[in-house]
Amino acid sequence: MIAAVIAVALFVPFASSAAAARAADPVVTLRILSANGSGCPAGSSVSATVPSQEAFTVSYSQFKVLGGDYKNCLLTMQVTPPAGWTYAVYSVDNRGYAILDAGARARIQNNSWFTGFSWTLTTDGTINGPYDDFWQTTNAGPLLFAPCNRSANLNINSTVRVSGPNTSSMELFATDVRASIIYHLQWRRC
């Protein structure tokens, strides 16, 4: 399992004062601590990047489900925001490819929470067959922020279920060079 460790220097435009705007660019650190489940089997790759201060992405290389089955991947991530800031995951975009026979159905569900806290966001999307194309679902949830000045890992459980014959399938990975999942962030000062 490839565990990605990404430290990206980001300009954070959410600082409101001129003094804060002149301060050195903060650094956001994102690290996958563990990846477990049938959607991210040993030998497959799971990577995470921080393309901007507004989102981070997760990509899978082997998250494919055939009809009559389901798979999941539970990621535990260490997200270190800039000093004096906290974040909430407020929206999730899931992307991939599906081939669904008539009558088949695919469902993607994401649950995320901070270690030691209850669910912070649950997203759910369904695609019905017949279908043979790229797909994307976007879901938003309540703003529940990570605790300030305290370490709390972010846990993300992604589950894909496909009903129908095994000729139907749904993939949750970057088949078209886009990220599999995009987690949109909302920031606030501690």
N, C-alpha and C positions, 0 to 999 in steps of 0.2 A: 504494500500500500504506500503510495507516495503521499507523504504528508507535506503540505505546502506551508512554508513559512514566508510570509510576505511582509515586509516593512516598507511602507510607501510614504514619502514625504508629501503632504497634502496642504494646499492653501485652503484655509477654512474661512469662507466668506461670511459665516454666521456670527463672527465677532463684530459687535456693534460699535465699540469705541475706537477712536483713532489710534490710541496707544496699543490696543489689542491688534489692530490691523498692521502696525509696524513691528510687532513681535515676530520672532523667528517662526517659520512654518512648523506646525505641530506634526507629530508622526503618529499614524495609526498602525498598530501591529495586529495582524490576524494570523492565527496558527491553528491548524487542525490537530487536536490532541488525540482523537481516535475516530475511526470510521468502521462501523460494524453493521453487518446485515447482508442479506442475499442480493441486494441491489448494488453493493460495493464489495464484491468478493475479493479475497486475497489475490494479489496479482493484478487487480484492476487499478486504475488511477482515479483519485479524487483530488481536485485542486480548487483552491480558493484564491481570489484576487480582489483588490480594492481599486477599482478603476476611478473612483472619485469619493469625496467625502459624503456623497449622497447614497451610496450603495456598495454592496459587495456581492460577488458572484461565486457560485459553486458549480463545478462541472464534473460529470461522471463519464467514464469510458465504457462501462458495461451494464448500464441500468436499463435492461430490456425485459419486458414481461409478455409472455404468450397467453393466449386465451385460457381461461379456467385456472389462472394462477395469480399470485401477487408477490411483490418483493418490496423490501424496505431498506433504508440505510439510515442509521442513527449516527449523526456527527456530533462530536463535542468539540467546540471551538473556543479558543481564548481570543477575545476581542479586547484590545486595550485602546480605549479612546484617548484623545488628547487630555492632558491634565485640566481639571476643572469642568469637564463636559461629561454628559451621559447620553445614551442613545436608546431608541426604541425601533424595533422592526415593525413598520406600519403597513407594508404592502409586499406581496411576493408575486413574481412572474415566473411561471413554469413554462419550459419550452422543450420541444422534442419532435418526434415523428410517430404517426400512428397509421396502421393498416388494420381497419376494422371491417369485418364482414357485416352484411345486413343482420340486424338484431344483436350484434355485439356491442359491448359498452365498456369504456375505460374510465377509471376514476383516479385522480391524483389528489393526495391529501398531504399537507405539511403541518406539523405541529412544532412550535418552537417555544422554549422557555429558558429562563435563567436558572442555573443550579440552585436548589434550595427554595425555589418559588414555583407556584402553580403555572399552568399554561399561560403564555402571554399572547400567542396568536395561533389560530387554527385557520387554514385556508383549504378550500375544497373546489375541485373542478371536474366536470364530466364531459366526455365526448361520446356521441352515439354513432354507430355504424349505419349505413356504409360510409367509410371515410378512408382516404388514402392521401395524406398530405402532412405538412408541418402543422403543428398546433401550438397554441399559447393560451394559458389561463392567467388571469390577473385577479388577485383578491386582496382586499384591505381589511384591517382589523383595528381594534382599539389601541391607543397609545399607552403602553405599559413600559416604563423605562427601566433600564438596568440600574441597580443600586449605585448611588454616588460613593466615590472614595472607598470602594470595596470590590474585591475581585469576585466576579460571578461568571462562570463559563456560560456560553450560549449553547444550548442543545437544540438540534434540528433533526426531526424524524420525518423523512419523506417516504410515502407509501404509494405504490401504483398497483391497482387491481384491474384485471381485464376479464370480463365474462364473455362467454361465447366459445367458438371452436379454437383449437390451437393454431389455426392459420391466421388468427387475429393477433395483433401485437401492438404494444405501445412502448416507445423508447423515451427515456428521460436522460438525454445527453446531447451534446453539442454537435449534432449531425450536420448542421449548416453553418458551423464556425461561430455560432453565438453561444453564450453561456447557457447551461442547463437551467439554472435557477438564479434569479436576481432578487436579492433582499434589499428593499429600499429602506433607508434610515431617516429618522427624524432626530434632530439634536436639540439639547437644551443645556443650559449652564447648571452646574450643581449648586 
